């Protein structure tokens, strides 16, 4: 699959030259580019300034038989909390000396050594696709259908939205409802056309070997048994309906994913296949949006290590200004950690290329002692102002 990734990068590099040649004739390709950056400021948090940036390009053409073919690529760079890059890692205060294992889905561990990450960059998207009357086929680095089809709770934030935070100033957020098992690892995906509001899809990833920025599926923590996800399969169904008389759009999604967990022989009895399920629903009125998302995973371990989380949110729009409230909670059996978070905020579209969001929120993380996890109990609940600035071009 590394060959596939290299081939896709090569295709992306030659497309502009080929496009220039074709343009002299009749210009059959349509190309779009995107450039953006987000800055997050949290004066009272562990990390006061974090950020991410991205550049994307896609090109496509319509064949005489009606098929659309194209290539899409996206490069991202990100400075997240050094201990929690890609959500995985050891949440603050959960380090220790006991034998450590990490969740195959969450990547969270208790007892592993701390590991810091600096600014990271990754080719998050590089795939070719064919789209027609029988559906869409994608091959290459891309999100799987579970993440692509997911319905999330609304938020006035982008990088700080609960359940799908790309940046975590506190380093203790354990609430994720993002159903992304394999990150941007190379995969094959098929999605049906949307018929009577319903669309279904399936993805297959031979090996999760790419350390994505928001889903680091290939991160192995120091002191913890190394794991690799192979033969990952995920499926999802999304339903979207516009009720014109009621003036509301309703949407919902269901998804499931599974993968084999490849690990050294000494850890083999501890791990099994990882299975994850998610559901989400959303209602959008003229100026009000509300939604709910739930996720559950067995984390791929034979012992009791289930992870479960949920988020809910509501937003109200006034012209170019939006206000919102969101809440989320999670419980991880492997680490005996429980966490919740809430935010209230206001966002304003300064221009069509700039958005400013201001809010106040709290993240809580509790260590709950039990027979299987007898470590001391503790609680950490930082709160404070958060600012998010997003620029697009």
LUMKOL-579999 format. One record per residue (C-alpha): x, y, z; residue in one letter. Coordinates in steps of 0.1 Angstrom, whole numbers, padded with zeros to 4 digits, always signed. Layout:
BEGIN
XYZA
...
//
This chain:
BEGIN
+0000+0000+0000X
+0030+0023+0004X
+0034+0019-0034X
-0002+0031-0038X
+0006+0062-0017X
+0037+0070-0037X
+0018+0066-0069X
-0010+0089-0058X
+0016+0116-0048X
+0031+0112-0083X
-0003+0116-0099X
-0009+0148-0079X
+0025+0162-0090X
+0019+0156-0127X
-0017+0168-0128X
-0008+0205-0131X
+0015+0199-0160X
-0010+0178-0178X
-0037+0203-0170X
-0016+0231-0186X
-0012+0210-0218X
-0049+0202-0220X
-0059+0238-0214X
-0044+0246-0248X
-0070+0224-0264X
-0104+0225-0247X
-0097+0225-0210X
-0116+0194-0198X
-0104+0196-0162X
-0118+0217-0134X
-0094+0225-0106X
-0101+0239-0071X
-0077+0249-0044X
-0081+0256-0007X
-0058+0273+0018X
-0066+0278+0054X
-0053+0282+0090X
-0067+0281+0125X
-0052+0297+0156X
-0064+0287+0191X
-0057+0308+0221X
-0064+0296+0257X
-0048+0320+0282X
-0056+0298+0312X
-0048+0264+0297X
-0017+0242+0298X
-0009+0252+0262X
-0019+0288+0255X
-0014+0289+0218X
-0020+0261+0193X
-0026+0261+0156X
-0031+0242+0123X
-0029+0250+0086X
-0038+0232+0054X
-0036+0234+0017X
-0057+0213-0006X
-0062+0208-0044X
-0086+0188-0064X
-0092+0183-0101X
-0119+0165-0120X
-0135+0161-0154X
-0167+0147-0168X
-0163+0119-0194X
-0185+0116-0225X
-0204+0087-0208X
-0212+0109-0178X
-0186+0095-0154X
-0167+0120-0132X
-0131+0111-0126X
-0108+0131-0103X
-0079+0134-0079X
-0078+0151-0045X
-0050+0160-0022X
-0046+0178+0011X
-0015+0186+0032X
-0019+0196+0068X
+0004+0209+0095X
-0006+0210+0132X
+0008+0221+0166X
-0013+0203+0192X
-0007+0196+0229X
+0027+0179+0229X
+0015+0150+0251X
-0018+0144+0232X
-0011+0148+0195X
-0037+0130+0175X
-0058+0125+0207X
-0039+0094+0217X
-0013+0093+0245X
-0013+0095+0282X
-0038+0121+0296X
-0024+0144+0322X
-0018+0127+0356X
-0023+0092+0342X
+0014+0083+0338X
+0027+0054+0360X
+0050+0024+0362X
+0026-0005+0358X
+0025-0027+0327X
+0007-0006+0301X
-0016-0013+0272X
-0033+0013+0249X
-0067+0012+0234X
-0068+0001+0198X
-0094+0027+0190X
-0087+0056+0214X
-0050+0052+0216X
-0052+0062+0253X
-0031+0044+0279X
-0025+0045+0316X
+0010+0037+0329X
+0029+0043+0297X
+0058+0067+0295X
+0050+0103+0285X
+0060+0112+0249X
+0060+0147+0235X
+0054+0157+0199X
+0063+0190+0182X
+0049+0205+0151X
+0037+0177+0127X
+0028+0176+0090X
+0010+0149+0071X
-0005+0142+0037X
-0040+0137+0050X
-0057+0132+0017X
-0044+0118-0016X
-0069+0097-0036X
-0083+0091-0070X
-0120+0086-0075X
-0147+0077-0101X
-0183+0089-0095X
-0213+0080-0116X
-0248+0066-0116X
-0238+0035-0097X
-0220+0054-0069X
-0185+0066-0060X
-0153+0046-0058X
-0122+0061-0040X
-0087+0047-0037X
-0059+0062-0016X
-0053+0082+0015X
-0087+0093+0028X
-0112+0091+0057X
-0133+0060+0059X
-0170+0062+0054X
-0178+0060+0091X
-0162+0094+0096X
-0173+0109+0062X
-0210+0100+0068X
-0211+0109+0105X
-0236+0134+0118X
-0221+0156+0146X
-0236+0179+0172X
-0234+0215+0160X
-0208+0239+0174X
-0197+0275+0169X
-0161+0262+0169X
-0142+0243+0143X
-0109+0230+0158X
-0124+0231+0193X
-0158+0215+0187X
-0164+0189+0214X
-0162+0153+0204X
-0140+0161+0174X
-0114+0185+0188X
-0084+0189+0164X
-0066+0209+0191X
-0066+0204+0228X
-0051+0232+0249X
-0057+0213+0282X
-0042+0180+0273X
-0068+0161+0293X
-0097+0159+0268X
-0108+0122+0264X
-0142+0130+0248X
-0142+0119+0211X
-0172+0108+0191X
-0152+0109+0158X
-0156+0075+0143X
-0123+0074+0126X
-0106+0040+0131X
-0078+0041+0106X
-0071+0078+0100X
-0058+0088+0065X
-0042+0054+0058X
-0046+0041+0022X
-0080+0025+0017X
-0106+0015-0009X
-0141+0030-0004X
-0174+0027-0022X
-0205+0048-0016X
-0239+0044-0032X
-0257+0073-0048X
-0281+0091-0025X
-0316+0076-0032X
-0347+0090-0014X
-0323+0106+0010X
-0304+0075+0019X
-0267+0068+0012X
-0246+0039+0023X
-0209+0031+0020X
-0181+0007+0030X
-0143+0011+0033X
-0115-0014+0035X
-0080-0005+0049X
-0054-0033+0046X
-0031-0016+0072X
-0034+0015+0094X
+0002+0027+0090X
-0002+0065+0087X
+0002+0087+0117X
-0027+0111+0110X
-0029+0145+0127X
-0063+0140+0143X
-0063+0102+0143X
-0029+0087+0150X
-0037+0051+0144X
+0000+0040+0142X
+0012+0056+0174X
+0029+0032+0198X
+0035+0047+0233X
+0068+0040+0251X
+0064+0012+0276X
+0031+0000+0261X
+0027-0031+0239X
+0030-0020+0202X
-0001-0026+0181X
-0010-0023+0144X
-0045-0024+0130X
-0049-0046+0098X
-0078-0056+0076X
-0101-0029+0088X
-0136-0028+0075X
-0162-0001+0081X
-0197+0006+0070X
-0221+0034+0074X
-0256+0046+0064X
-0266+0083+0063X
-0301+0096+0059X
-0310+0132+0051X
-0345+0145+0045X
-0358+0180+0040X
-0393+0186+0054X
-0404+0217+0035X
-0437+0222+0052X
-0421+0221+0087X
-0390+0240+0075X
-0366+0216+0090X
-0338+0193+0076X
-0334+0160+0095X
-0303+0139+0092X
-0290+0108+0109X
-0262+0083+0106X
-0252+0048+0118X
-0218+0032+0115X
-0198+0002+0125X
-0161-0007+0121X
-0138-0036+0129X
-0102-0045+0125X
-0077-0072+0135X
-0051-0061+0161X
-0015-0072+0152X
+0007-0072+0183X
+0038-0091+0197X
+0032-0127+0210X
+0035-0116+0247X
+0005-0093+0243X
-0015-0114+0219X
-0037-0129+0247X
-0047-0094+0258X
-0059-0082+0224X
-0087-0093+0201X
-0104-0077+0171X
-0115-0041+0178X
-0151-0032+0172X
-0166+0003+0172X
-0202+0016+0167X
-0216+0051+0164X
-0249+0070+0158X
-0258+0106+0153X
-0288+0127+0146X
-0292+0164+0137X
-0321+0188+0131X
-0316+0221+0113X
-0343+0248+0113X
-0340+0282+0097X
-0318+0297+0124X
-0315+0269+0150X
-0295+0236+0148X
-0293+0209+0174X
-0278+0174+0174X
-0265+0144+0194X
-0237+0119+0187X
-0228+0087+0205X
-0199+0063+0201X
-0189+0030+0217X
-0158+0008+0212X
-0144-0023+0230X
-0109-0009+0223X
-0097-0043+0210X
-0089-0058+0244X
-0102-0090+0259X
-0104-0075+0293X
-0130-0049+0303X
-0118-0019+0284X
-0149-0004+0268X
-0148+0032+0257X
-0181+0052+0254X
-0187+0088+0247X
-0215+0112+0236X
-0219+0149+0227X
-0248+0172+0223X
-0251+0208+0211X
-0273+0236+0200X
-0266+0267+0180X
-0287+0298+0171X
-0278+0321+0141X
-0284+0358+0138X
-0272+0369+0104X
-0234+0365+0104X
-0233+0358+0142X
-0239+0325+0159X
-0242+0315+0195X
-0240+0279+0208X
-0238+0256+0238X
-0223+0221+0238X
-0216+0193+0263X
-0199+0159+0261X
-0188+0131+0283X
-0167+0099+0281X
-0158+0069+0301X
-0127+0047+0294X
-0126+0013+0311X
-0089+0006+0301X
-0076+0037+0320X
-0104+0040+0346X
-0107+0076+0334X
-0140+0096+0332X
-0142+0130+0316X
-0167+0156+0305X
-0165+0190+0289X
-0187+0219+0281X
-0184+0251+0261X
-0205+0282+0255X
-0195+0305+0228X
-0202+0331+0201X
-0189+0332+0165X
-0189+0359+0139X
-0181+0357+0102X
-0160+0388+0098X
-0157+0382+0061X
-0164+0352+0039X
-0127+0343+0045X
-0124+0350+0082X
-0143+0336+0113X
-0138+0346+0149X
-0151+0325+0178X
-0150+0334+0215X
-0161+0311+0243X
-0157+0299+0279X
-0155+0262+0288X
-0144+0235+0312X
-0127+0201+0308X
-0129+0176+0337X
-0109+0144+0340X
-0114+0120+0369X
-0095+0089+0379X
-0119+0063+0394X
-0102+0036+0414X
-0115+0000+0411X
-0104-0036+0418X
-0088-0038+0383X
-0073-0003+0385X
-0064+0003+0422X
-0044+0035+0415X
-0053+0066+0436X
-0083+0086+0426X
-0078+0122+0415X
-0097+0149+0396X
-0086+0178+0373X
-0110+0204+0360X
-0093+0234+0342X
-0116+0261+0328X
-0111+0294+0311X
-0116+0315+0280X
-0109+0301+0245X
-0105+0320+0213X
-0105+0305+0178X
-0096+0324+0146X
-0100+0307+0112X
-0088+0321+0079X
-0097+0307+0045X
-0088+0314+0009X
//
